[in-house]
Amino acid sequence: MTDEFLTRLNEYEQQRYAKMLRVRERGINPYPLRAPRTHTTRAVIDAFTRGETLTGAQIAGRLIALRDMGKLTFAHLHDGAGKIQLMFRKDQVGAEQYTMLVKEFDLGDFIGVTGDVIQTKTGEITIQVARFELLAKTLAPLPEKFHGLKDTEQRYRQRYLDLLSNADVKKIFVARSKIVTAMRAYLDAHDFLEVETPALQALYGGAAAQPFITHHNALDRDLYLRIADELYLKRLLIGGFERVYEISKDFRNEGIDHTHNPEFTMMECYQAYGDYTTMMTLVEEVYAACALAANGSLAVTRGEHAIDLTPPWRRVTMRDLIAETSNVDIYACPDLGSLNARIEELNLKVQRHPTWGKMVDELFGTFAEPTLIQPAFVMDYPEEISPFAKKKPENPKIVERFEAFGGAMELGNAFTELNDPYDQYTRFIEQGAQRAAGDKDAHELDWDFIQALMHGMPPTGGLGIGIDRMTMLLTNQESIREVIIFPQLRT
């Protein structure tokens, strides 16, 4: 096994492996069970700055610099809190230990040191090492720190190296954690109950997307990874909860591009006795809370654009935006034939779709969406592409739905939720017809959900916010792969 392992190592890795073997020959375990530590690097520096005397401080971390000066070696040690200088004196640590440090230790090795904290003549806070031990021998060299890891594909495939060599990448994921924490804190403070719903579902639903399919051996049946949490969360409102939310992974068997990853994170919440206007206020306040947590400001940058997230956001109908950007009044073209005729009259270059609702959405995506740099709520979508939203009384072809936009990117989706079981049933039947006509994203009939609605769901506002895209906006990233720590990649 050892010989086979060695054949997989390059020259530099073999050199480090040989050093590891020499350490073992000294009777030292290069991967000990435990790593005693009394302080982080940050704690040491803060305590010394406050005037505290630290003797026998124990810290642990990676060696990121080594400078041998004969009988004196300086190093820098890095841990999760920061870095600090180490000073090794041959007469203090002992000749044998000092020789092992110089000959067998490499950059990237994890070490533990014990010593007193001093300040050098140059003013740098330093640990004067009395004892040290190897905590983990690194066999593969780390990326060269000055240049960092530049190859995009390698950065995503070996994210651990990306984090080690690119400090700004680490900041993105720290910001993402703060965003999720702030979102959860906001919802908890507003009486939303966090719940968990099934990721494996007998019948997927709640969004227009194709699922991933898996097989359960014991039940001998196919199951689906959820594409959304919606229909299970609504069942909880029927069961008596008035405000619920879930932050979860959803899965959609679709293409990969700069705003789409097949595995992504969503926050969905539902509020009884609310509607889509209620959800607009919630989006504004959640985004404000998350922006302050991540950046300390409601002003963010997206590429070359300065974006102001201060409420209230612009509210505009889909009809008005399409008219502004393409000169098509969708209400004056109430069917597919008249809409296509207007598109041809204006010689608009758009992909053709088999229904009026999908053509409206195509016009919006092509002409209006790229203009939505500042945050906005685009309201009142076609019923054909919104099977879970209530119709507007004055125009049953349109529903009370909005999508939130910012940085020319969709950020969230919300409805005044449909709670009429018969209307919901007819929507499922319409979706079934679209599916039979070749629309693979159309919904199948979920009779169990209809039965749940028959027991009564209160008037409700529902919302979904993409955590990945929120992080993209708040950290000024153009690709979703920059904010997903281990994104899916093509092989």
Backbone torsions as a table, in degrees:
resi	resn	phi	psi	omega
1	MET	NA	-41.0	-180.0
2	THR	-61.4	-44.0	-179.6
3	ASP	-62.3	-41.8	179.0
4	GLU	-63.7	-40.7	178.3
5	PHE	-61.0	-45.0	-177.5
6	LEU	-63.2	-34.3	-179.6
7	THR	-65.4	-20.1	179.8
8	ARG	-86.3	-8.7	-176.0
9	LEU	-94.5	143.9	174.3
10	ASN	-82.7	-178.3	-174.4
11	GLU	-58.3	-45.6	-176.3
12	TYR	-69.9	-37.4	177.9
13	GLU	-67.0	-37.3	177.2
14	GLN	-64.9	-36.5	177.2
15	GLN	-62.9	-43.2	178.9
16	ARG	-68.5	-36.4	177.8
17	TYR	-62.4	-40.1	178.4
18	ALA	-63.9	-38.1	176.3
19	LYS	-63.1	-40.9	179.2
20	MET	-61.6	-39.8	179.0
21	LEU	-66.0	-37.8	179.1
22	ARG	-66.9	-34.8	175.2
23	VAL	-63.4	-42.6	178.1
24	ARG	-61.4	-39.5	-179.7
25	GLU	-62.7	-23.3	175.7
26	ARG	-78.7	-0.7	-177.7
27	GLY	83.0	18.4	-177.7
28	ILE	-108.7	130.2	175.2
29	ASN	-79.3	115.7	-178.7
30	PRO	-75.0	-3.0	177.3
31	TYR	-136.2	67.2	-174.7
32	PRO	-66.0	163.7	-176.0
33	LEU	-68.9	-37.5	-171.3
34	ARG	-130.5	159.8	179.5
35	ALA	-135.5	91.8	180.0
36	PRO	-60.4	136.4	179.8
37	ARG	-151.2	129.2	177.6
38	THR	-103.5	-22.7	-175.5
39	HIS	-142.9	153.8	163.5
40	THR	-89.0	168.0	177.3
41	THR	-60.5	-41.1	-179.7
42	ARG	-63.6	-41.5	-179.7
43	ALA	-64.1	-38.8	178.0
44	VAL	-62.4	-49.4	-177.7
45	ILE	-63.3	-43.5	-179.9
46	ASP	-63.3	-43.6	-179.0
47	ALA	-64.3	-43.9	-179.9
48	PHE	-64.5	-39.3	179.7
49	THR	-63.7	-32.0	177.8
50	ARG	-77.2	-3.3	179.1
51	GLY	93.9	8.2	179.9
52	GLU	-76.9	146.2	175.3
53	THR	-95.2	121.2	-178.5
54	LEU	-112.8	115.4	175.8
55	THR	-118.9	140.9	178.9
56	GLY	65.7	30.3	178.1
57	ALA	-69.3	138.7	178.5
58	GLN	-113.7	122.5	175.5
59	ILE	-130.0	165.9	-179.1
60	ALA	-148.3	147.7	178.3
61	GLY	170.4	-166.3	-179.5
62	ARG	-89.3	143.4	167.4
63	LEU	-77.7	121.7	179.8
64	ILE	-117.3	-2.0	174.7
65	ALA	-159.0	142.4	177.2
66	LEU	-141.2	128.8	180.0
67	ARG	-135.9	102.3	-177.4
68	ASP	-84.6	127.4	-179.1
69	MET	-120.5	29.0	179.2
70	GLY	97.0	-91.1	178.7
71	LYS	-100.6	6.2	-178.8
72	LEU	-140.5	132.4	178.2
73	THR	-128.6	131.1	172.9
74	PHE	-104.1	147.2	178.9
75	ALA	-146.7	164.9	169.6
76	HIS	-120.5	136.5	178.1
77	LEU	-113.9	135.0	-177.4
78	HIS	-119.9	130.8	171.5
79	ASP	-127.9	-171.3	-176.1
80	GLY	-65.0	-16.4	-177.4
81	ALA	-97.7	-16.8	-178.0
82	GLY	153.7	-148.7	179.7
83	LYS	-141.2	161.8	179.3
84	ILE	-151.0	152.7	179.1
85	GLN	-83.0	142.7	174.1
86	LEU	-115.2	145.5	175.0
87	MET	-126.7	119.9	178.6
88	PHE	-107.0	120.7	174.5
89	ARG	-106.2	130.9	-177.4
90	LYS	-58.4	-39.8	-177.8
91	ASP	-74.9	-12.0	-178.8
92	GLN	-98.8	-40.7	-178.5
93	VAL	-89.4	-15.1	-179.4
94	GLY	100.0	144.3	-174.5
95	ALA	-61.6	-42.7	-177.5
96	GLU	-65.1	-46.5	179.1
97	GLN	-63.9	-40.0	-178.3
98	TYR	-64.5	-41.1	178.2
99	THR	-62.8	-40.8	178.3
100	MET	-63.5	-40.6	177.7
101	LEU	-57.4	-49.3	-174.5
102	VAL	-70.1	-38.8	-172.8
103	LYS	-92.3	-30.4	-170.3
104	GLU	-112.4	-13.0	-178.7
105	PHE	-93.0	145.0	-179.9
106	ASP	-129.1	161.0	172.9
107	LEU	-60.5	135.3	-178.0
108	GLY	101.6	-19.6	178.0
109	ASP	-64.0	143.7	172.6
110	PHE	-89.3	131.0	178.2
111	ILE	-133.5	158.3	171.1
112	GLY	-118.5	137.5	-179.1
113	VAL	-130.1	152.9	174.2
114	THR	-128.2	133.7	179.5
115	GLY	179.5	179.6	179.1
116	ASP	-91.5	150.0	-179.9
117	VAL	-94.7	126.2	-179.3
118	ILE	-130.9	177.9	172.7
119	GLN	-123.7	126.3	-177.5
120	THR	-74.7	173.8	179.6
121	LYS	-62.5	-25.8	178.2
122	THR	-84.7	-1.0	176.3
123	GLY	91.8	5.7	-177.6
124	GLU	-87.6	129.7	177.0
125	ILE	-67.7	128.9	-168.3
126	THR	-141.4	147.1	170.2
127	ILE	-97.9	119.7	175.6
128	GLN	-85.0	105.1	-166.1
129	VAL	-74.1	129.1	173.8
130	ALA	-100.2	-38.5	178.9
131	ARG	-140.8	150.8	175.3
132	PHE	-150.7	159.8	176.2
133	GLU	-147.7	151.6	174.7
134	LEU	-78.0	128.6	-179.8
135	LEU	-103.1	-29.1	177.2
136	ALA	-164.6	119.0	178.8
137	LYS	-80.1	128.3	179.7
138	THR	-90.7	120.9	-178.0
139	LEU	-89.1	-25.9	-179.4
140	ALA	-108.1	131.5	177.8
141	PRO	-62.2	147.0	176.1
142	LEU	-81.6	160.5	175.6
143	PRO	-58.5	148.3	180.0
144	GLU	-63.8	123.3	-167.7
145	LYS	-63.7	-38.0	-173.1
146	PHE	-64.9	-43.6	-176.9
147	HIS	-88.8	-20.7	-179.2
148	GLY	72.5	-174.3	178.2
149	LEU	-99.7	114.2	-171.1
150	LYS	-100.6	-33.4	-175.8
151	ASP	-64.8	117.5	-173.5
152	THR	-60.7	-45.4	-178.8
153	GLU	-62.2	-43.2	179.3
154	GLN	-66.3	-36.0	178.7
155	ARG	-58.1	-43.2	-178.6
156	TYR	-74.9	-38.9	-177.0
157	ARG	-73.8	-32.2	179.7
158	GLN	-120.8	64.3	-174.1
159	ARG	-59.0	-29.4	179.4
160	TYR	-60.7	-37.1	176.9
161	LEU	-73.8	-35.2	176.5
162	ASP	-59.5	-44.9	-179.9
163	LEU	-66.0	-37.5	-178.7
164	LEU	-69.6	-35.2	-170.5
165	SER	-103.7	-16.8	-178.1
166	ASN	-120.7	100.6	-175.2
167	ALA	-61.5	-33.4	-178.2
168	ASP	-67.0	-29.2	178.4
169	VAL	-65.9	-43.6	178.2
170	LYS	-59.4	-38.1	179.8
171	LYS	-62.1	-34.6	179.4
172	ILE	-61.2	-44.9	-175.5
173	PHE	-79.1	-25.0	169.3
174	VAL	-65.8	-43.2	177.7
175	ALA	-62.4	-41.1	178.9
176	ARG	-60.4	-42.8	178.3
177	SER	-61.2	-42.0	178.5
178	LYS	-64.6	-36.2	178.7
179	ILE	-62.5	-49.2	-178.9
180	VAL	-64.5	-41.0	178.9
181	THR	-62.3	-43.2	180.0
182	ALA	-66.8	-38.9	178.3
183	MET	-63.3	-46.0	179.2
184	ARG	-62.4	-41.3	-179.8
185	ALA	-63.5	-40.9	178.9
186	TYR	-62.0	-49.3	-177.1
187	LEU	-65.2	-41.9	177.6
188	ASP	-60.8	-41.2	-178.6
189	ALA	-68.2	-20.4	179.4
190	HIS	-104.5	26.2	169.9
191	ASP	69.5	22.3	171.6
192	PHE	-83.8	139.7	179.2
193	LEU	-98.0	124.7	176.9
194	GLU	-78.8	131.3	-176.8
195	VAL	-133.1	171.2	175.0
196	GLU	-126.8	130.6	178.5
197	THR	-118.7	166.1	-171.9
198	PRO	-64.5	135.1	170.3
199	ALA	-84.5	-31.4	173.1
200	LEU	-95.6	122.3	-173.8
201	GLN	-128.1	143.8	177.8
202	ALA	-71.2	-30.8	177.7
203	LEU	-142.7	117.8	-177.3
204	TYR	-79.8	158.0	178.0
205	GLY	179.7	179.2	177.6
206	GLY	99.9	-3.3	179.1
207	ALA	-160.5	164.4	177.2
208	ALA	-94.3	93.2	-176.5
209	ALA	-163.7	160.3	175.3
210	GLN	-93.1	142.9	-175.0
211	PRO	-95.0	166.9	163.8
212	PHE	-88.9	138.7	-176.7
213	ILE	-111.9	137.0	175.0
214	THR	-133.4	171.8	-175.8
215	HIS	-125.6	131.2	176.5
216	HIS	-96.1	114.9	-172.9
217	ASN	-66.5	-45.4	-175.2
218	ALA	-62.9	-40.1	178.7
219	LEU	-87.5	-11.8	-177.0
220	ASP	51.8	53.5	179.8
221	ARG	-147.0	151.1	174.8
222	ASP	-78.6	143.0	173.8
223	LEU	-128.9	164.9	-176.0
224	TYR	-121.8	139.5	168.1
225	LEU	-73.7	134.9	-172.5
226	ARG	-60.6	143.8	172.2
227	ILE	-98.7	-15.9	177.6
228	ALA	-165.0	163.9	-180.0
229	ASP	-97.3	-5.8	-163.4
230	GLU	-51.8	-53.1	-168.7
231	LEU	-71.2	-28.8	175.7
232	TYR	-76.1	-38.1	178.4
233	LEU	-64.9	-36.7	177.1
234	LYS	-65.7	-34.6	176.2
235	ARG	-59.5	-32.0	179.4
236	LEU	-70.5	-33.3	173.9
237	LEU	-66.8	-38.0	175.6
238	ILE	-62.3	-34.7	-179.7
239	GLY	-77.5	-4.5	173.3
240	GLY	119.5	-14.6	174.1
241	PHE	-72.6	140.8	-176.6
242	GLU	-101.6	-25.5	178.0
243	ARG	-140.0	118.4	-179.2
244	VAL	-134.9	153.9	173.5
245	TYR	-150.3	160.1	176.4
246	GLU	-145.3	134.5	171.2
247	ILE	-109.1	112.9	-167.8
248	SER	-149.6	167.6	172.0
249	LYS	-84.4	132.0	169.7
250	ASP	-116.4	160.9	-172.7
251	PHE	-137.6	125.9	178.5
252	ARG	-132.5	129.3	-175.0
253	ASN	-84.4	73.9	-174.0
254	GLU	-135.0	-178.1	-177.0
255	GLY	-70.0	167.0	178.4
256	ILE	-111.6	126.4	173.9
257	ASP	-147.9	-164.6	-170.9
258	HIS	-70.8	-15.0	176.7
259	THR	-121.3	3.9	-177.2
260	HIS	-128.7	133.0	171.4
261	ASN	-134.0	138.6	-175.9
262	PRO	-61.5	-24.5	173.7
263	GLU	-115.7	122.5	-175.3
264	PHE	-145.8	169.6	-174.9
265	THR	-112.9	130.0	180.0
266	MET	-124.5	147.3	163.6
267	MET	-109.8	121.2	172.9
268	GLU	-117.3	137.1	177.2
269	CYS	-139.6	152.3	-178.4
270	TYR	-136.3	134.6	-175.8
271	GLN	-127.5	114.1	177.0
272	ALA	-63.1	143.1	178.8
273	TYR	67.8	21.7	172.3
274	GLY	-112.4	179.9	175.4
275	ASP	-148.5	-166.9	-174.6
276	TYR	-72.4	-21.3	174.2
277	THR	-71.2	-36.2	174.5
278	THR	-58.8	-41.6	-178.2
279	MET	-69.7	-27.6	175.9
280	MET	-62.8	-46.0	178.1
281	THR	-61.3	-41.0	-179.6
282	LEU	-62.7	-42.7	179.7
283	VAL	-61.1	-46.6	-179.6
284	GLU	-58.2	-44.5	-176.2
285	GLU	-73.6	-38.5	176.9
286	VAL	-64.7	-44.6	179.5
287	TYR	-62.8	-38.8	178.1
288	ALA	-63.2	-45.2	-179.7
289	ALA	-62.1	-42.7	-177.8
290	CYS	-71.7	-37.9	178.3
291	ALA	-64.6	-42.0	178.5
292	LEU	-64.9	-38.4	179.4
293	ALA	-66.4	-39.4	-175.4
294	ALA	-82.2	-37.8	-170.6
295	ASN	-126.4	-12.6	-175.6
296	GLY	73.7	15.0	-175.6
297	SER	-156.0	153.9	173.4
298	LEU	-92.8	0.8	175.6
299	ALA	-96.9	123.6	179.2
300	VAL	-128.1	163.2	178.7
301	THR	-114.1	136.0	175.5
302	ARG	-128.6	100.6	-174.3
303	GLY	63.4	-121.5	179.4
304	GLU	-94.4	3.1	-174.5
305	HIS	-101.2	137.6	170.2
306	ALA	-93.2	126.6	-175.1
307	ILE	-118.7	133.4	-179.6
308	ASP	-109.0	116.2	-177.5
309	LEU	-91.3	7.2	-178.2
310	THR	-62.5	128.7	175.1
311	PRO	-68.0	156.5	-3.0
312	PRO	-83.7	150.1	175.8
313	TRP	-83.3	159.9	176.4
314	ARG	-61.3	140.4	174.7
315	ARG	-120.0	122.8	-174.9
316	VAL	-147.3	143.6	179.8
317	THR	-80.5	153.5	175.2
318	MET	-59.0	-39.7	179.6
319	ARG	-56.9	-49.2	-176.5
320	ASP	-65.9	-39.1	-179.4
321	LEU	-66.2	-42.2	179.2
322	ILE	-64.2	-40.4	179.3
323	ALA	-64.3	-41.3	-179.9
324	GLU	-63.5	-37.4	-169.9
325	THR	-101.2	-17.2	-178.6
326	SER	-130.4	-7.7	-178.2
327	ASN	67.8	25.0	175.8
328	VAL	-111.1	124.1	173.1
329	ASP	-95.0	106.1	-174.2
330	ILE	-67.0	-25.8	178.5
331	TYR	-73.9	-26.0	176.1
332	ALA	-81.7	-7.7	178.2
333	CYS	-125.8	73.9	-166.8
334	PRO	-81.1	3.0	177.3
335	ASP	-140.3	169.7	-174.0
336	LEU	-63.2	-39.7	-178.4
337	GLY	-62.1	-48.4	-178.5
338	SER	-68.7	-34.0	178.8
339	LEU	-67.4	-44.6	177.9
340	ASN	-63.1	-36.2	179.2
341	ALA	-63.7	-41.6	179.3
342	ARG	-67.1	-38.2	178.2
343	ILE	-62.7	-42.0	179.0
344	GLU	-68.0	-37.8	179.6
345	GLU	-60.6	-39.1	-179.1
346	LEU	-88.5	-3.1	-179.8
347	ASN	56.2	45.3	-179.7
348	LEU	-82.2	136.0	-179.0
349	LYS	-93.0	95.8	179.7
350	VAL	-138.9	154.6	175.2
351	GLN	-71.9	140.0	-178.4
352	ARG	-88.9	145.3	-179.2
353	HIS	-132.1	159.1	-171.2
354	PRO	-82.5	-6.9	-179.2
355	THR	-130.4	158.2	178.6
356	TRP	-60.2	-45.5	-177.5
357	GLY	-61.6	-42.1	179.8
358	LYS	-70.4	-31.3	176.5
359	MET	-69.9	-38.3	175.6
360	VAL	-60.1	-44.6	-179.7
361	ASP	-64.6	-35.1	177.5
362	GLU	-65.8	-43.3	177.0
363	LEU	-60.6	-43.8	-179.7
364	PHE	-62.7	-47.9	-177.7
365	GLY	-64.5	-34.1	-176.7
366	THR	-78.4	-43.8	-170.8
367	PHE	-106.6	-38.0	-172.5
368	ALA	-90.1	-45.0	-172.9
369	GLU	-56.1	-41.5	-178.9
370	PRO	-63.2	-15.8	-178.4
371	THR	-88.9	-6.7	-171.9
372	LEU	-89.9	73.0	-180.0
373	ILE	-80.7	-54.4	177.2
374	GLN	-74.7	151.0	-175.1
375	PRO	-60.9	139.1	-177.3
376	ALA	-155.3	152.3	171.0
377	PHE	-105.6	117.7	176.5
378	VAL	-95.7	117.6	-167.8
379	MET	-108.7	156.3	165.2
380	ASP	69.9	84.9	-175.3
381	TYR	-100.0	162.2	175.9
382	PRO	-61.2	139.8	177.9
383	GLU	-61.4	-33.3	-176.2
384	GLU	-61.4	-27.7	-178.8
385	ILE	-109.5	15.8	-177.5
386	SER	-139.1	69.6	-169.6
387	PRO	-73.8	-3.5	-178.6
388	PHE	-118.4	14.3	-177.3
389	ALA	-113.3	150.8	-179.8
390	LYS	-75.3	142.3	178.5
391	LYS	-74.2	151.3	174.2
392	LYS	-79.9	130.5	-174.7
393	PRO	-56.4	-35.9	-175.7
394	GLU	-80.2	-12.8	-179.0
395	ASN	-155.4	94.3	-175.1
396	PRO	-67.0	-8.6	175.2
397	LYS	-78.9	-9.6	-174.7
398	ILE	-121.0	145.2	-179.0
399	VAL	-120.3	163.9	176.2
400	GLU	-82.9	87.5	179.7
401	ARG	-138.7	143.7	169.1
402	PHE	-132.3	155.4	165.6
403	GLU	-119.4	137.4	177.2
404	ALA	-90.0	138.0	-180.0
405	PHE	-130.1	152.2	172.6
406	GLY	-168.7	141.5	-176.9
407	GLY	63.0	29.9	-178.6
408	ALA	59.6	36.4	-176.0
409	MET	-143.4	136.6	175.5
410	GLU	-67.8	133.8	-176.6
411	LEU	-115.2	-22.1	-176.9
412	GLY	-169.8	167.9	-173.8
413	ASN	-144.5	134.1	-176.3
414	ALA	-148.0	153.8	179.5
415	PHE	-133.1	156.7	149.7
416	THR	-81.7	110.4	-164.6
417	GLU	-71.4	137.7	176.9
418	LEU	-71.2	124.2	179.3
419	ASN	-124.6	11.0	175.8
420	ASP	-89.8	111.6	-174.4
421	PRO	-62.6	-35.7	-179.5
422	TYR	-69.7	-43.6	177.8
423	ASP	-60.5	-42.6	179.0
424	GLN	-62.8	-39.0	177.9
425	TYR	-61.3	-45.6	-179.6
426	THR	-64.6	-33.3	177.2
427	ARG	-65.3	-41.3	177.1
428	PHE	-61.2	-40.4	179.1
429	ILE	-64.3	-41.9	177.0
430	GLU	-62.0	-41.1	177.8
431	GLN	-63.6	-38.3	177.8
432	GLY	-61.6	-38.4	177.9
433	ALA	-65.7	-41.1	177.6
434	GLN	-64.3	-36.9	179.2
435	ARG	-65.9	-42.5	179.0
436	ALA	-63.4	-27.5	179.8
437	ALA	-84.0	-0.2	174.6
438	GLY	115.8	1.1	179.3
439	ASP	-84.0	100.3	-175.6
440	LYS	-69.9	-18.1	-179.8
441	ASP	-86.4	-9.3	-177.4
442	ALA	-68.9	152.4	-175.4
443	HIS	-76.7	147.2	167.0
444	GLU	-88.0	160.7	178.0
445	LEU	-66.9	126.3	176.2
446	ASP	-111.9	87.9	-175.9
447	TRP	-68.1	-31.9	177.7
448	ASP	-61.4	-39.4	177.5
449	PHE	-67.6	-39.3	176.4
450	ILE	-60.1	-44.0	178.2
451	GLN	-60.6	-38.7	176.8
452	ALA	-62.7	-44.7	179.0
453	LEU	-62.0	-30.9	-179.7
454	MET	-65.0	-19.0	175.7
455	HIS	-86.1	-3.1	172.6
456	GLY	99.0	119.0	172.4
457	MET	-120.0	131.6	-178.3
458	PRO	-66.7	162.0	171.3
459	PRO	-52.4	134.9	-167.0
460	THR	-145.3	143.7	167.2
461	GLY	-106.8	135.8	-179.3
462	GLY	-128.0	151.0	-173.4
463	LEU	-148.2	142.3	169.0
464	GLY	-127.1	130.8	177.4
465	ILE	-122.9	129.1	177.3
466	GLY	-79.7	118.5	-179.3
467	ILE	-66.9	-38.2	-177.8
468	ASP	-64.0	-45.8	-178.6
469	ARG	-71.6	-34.3	173.9
470	MET	-59.0	-43.7	179.2
471	THR	-65.7	-38.8	175.6
472	MET	-56.9	-47.7	-177.5
473	LEU	-65.7	-44.1	-173.4
474	LEU	-79.4	-12.7	177.8
475	THR	-117.7	7.8	175.3
476	ASN	59.8	54.6	178.3
477	GLN	-114.8	137.9	-178.3
478	GLU	-88.7	-21.3	-176.5
479	SER	-119.2	137.0	177.9
480	ILE	-63.3	-24.7	-179.5
481	ARG	-68.7	-18.7	177.3
482	GLU	-75.8	-18.7	-175.7
483	VAL	-113.3	-2.1	172.1
484	ILE	-103.8	121.8	-166.3
485	ILE	-66.3	-33.6	174.8
486	PHE	-131.5	81.6	-176.8
487	PRO	-73.7	159.8	173.7
488	GLN	-74.3	139.0	-178.2
489	LEU	-130.0	154.6	174.6
490	ARG	-71.2	142.8	179.3
491	THR	-83.3	NA	NA
